[in-house]
Amino acid sequence: METNSILETIQMISEEKLDIRTITMGISLFDCIDSDGKKARQKIYDKLTTKAKDLVKVANQIESEYGIPIVNKRISVTPISMIAAASGDSDYVEYAKTMDKAAADLGVDLIGGFTSLVQKGYQKGDDILIKSIPQALTETSRVCGSVNVGSTRSGINLDAVKQMGQVVKNLAKVDPVNCMSLVIFANAVEDNPFMAGAFHGVGEADCVINVGISGPGVVKRALEKVKGQPIDVVAETIKKTAFKVTRMGQFVGNLASEALKVPFGIVDLSLAPTPNEGDSVAEILEEIGLESVGAPGTTAALAMLNDAVKKGGVMACEHVGGLSGAFIPVSEDIGMIRAVNAGNLNIEKLEAMTAVCSVGLDMIAIPGDTTAETISGMIADEASIGVINNKTTAVRIIPATGKKVGDEVEFGGLFGRAPVMAVNTNSPKDFIHRGGHIPSPIHSFKN
Amino acid sequence: MKAILTVLGHDQVGIVAKVSTRLAELNVNIIDISQTLMHGNFTMMMMVTWDDATKFEVIKEKLTDLSKETGLDIKIQREEIFDAIQKL
């Protein structure tokens, strides 16, 4: 009996808050398409409740027998814009309600795929779905939506960027908290298990299991043991720790896949923080040697962290996918919240950080009077970082209606609380209103 | 089924006896045992086996009861999780 390894593993779980953030079942809905919307929704409900019938039961059993917490059980589906397009429906709110009901009946925490991919242009379903987003996400509690507005291959759809600025505003009008269910992507991935951006891509199998891990606390604790040593040692320590954390993801994914008789897709090698003390990506950066996250050097430290996590994780699992990187959501990370409240971290620095990690301006509250055009400007900037650098970027910002800088938006649970952050108030209005399409970038002459 | 049982808590008289008595009542066999004091805390690990794989929940429940009675932190986890993380 290797007592040291056993104790280390137990400590990783109980003290350093290592957990499986999510087991996400991806389900294709292509065989649910029907020219009659009502029939299509019935088929969707039936397929979801058949395929994912045992998802929660199996996850709970793994949690109990192996003692590893599985925080969320989720489902991702084929983008609804594609599935609903064949119906004559003029809005897709009912589809979101069907997803919500299936998720509630199954006991899964979230269901993603109220999604539209418009990086090159709109089809009929995209147009209707995007218009339905504010109502759909307001009238459901478990549904998550996403819109892909750009890609490295096709450039950025500025018309969509413009529209999404307004959609975010409209969604916030009813309740800013609803905005946490909507992500605007560039280079969206098809096998992402994390919400709110998960959807089941068209190139995927009919049904797969994807796993997202979490483990900032474990990395931080490991780095506490190499204080003052060269950065190579830090990188090496992160790699070794990421390896162990990812092995857990691979192991749990295999168990779930076998028990559910569904192929195992990918492990998403991410460091996903929670608002709990000791489960923070910001604290890792501070442990590396920054007085506060946001200090000069933050981007460099984060780039190294992100890269080392991938290097350690890649060898630990069979297939890697999803977003795979360190997440830097503000509201979900106690260290980020602290830095913002102390005036040490601003949106501009966060934007720079998103150039070197996963995934974008995430869970950031901005003043309620921020204009739709300014939000579109932020989306355009973030999409450009993704498109030029050939990576996924995303925007999930929360215009805090009626609130100003220094106030707070409370989301509760895993989603935490977000201090309202200042936004540059110079207007990008004329740029955004030009509309059209930003051409795809050239891939030589890299500088 | 093979599992690892860990017991953590303040050192007190009869911990090993209480745990092993409960395991015997449940017809669980102990195949390895190790104990130490870490920073004044009693730490015991046992490798245990039993035949009926469906009994896991029952055993876990009984050990949770014991955990409440004694104030000790008692965990039981299937063995494979430790190999998965620590070994290639």
Interface residues (C-beta under 8 A of the other chain):
Chain A: M1 E2 T3 S5 I6 L7 E8 T9 I10 M12 S64 E65 Y66 G67 I68 K244 R247 M248 Q250 F251
Chain B: I4 T6 D32 S34 T36 T43 M45 M47 F56 E57 K60 K75 I76 Q77 R78 E80 I81 F82 A84 I85 Q86
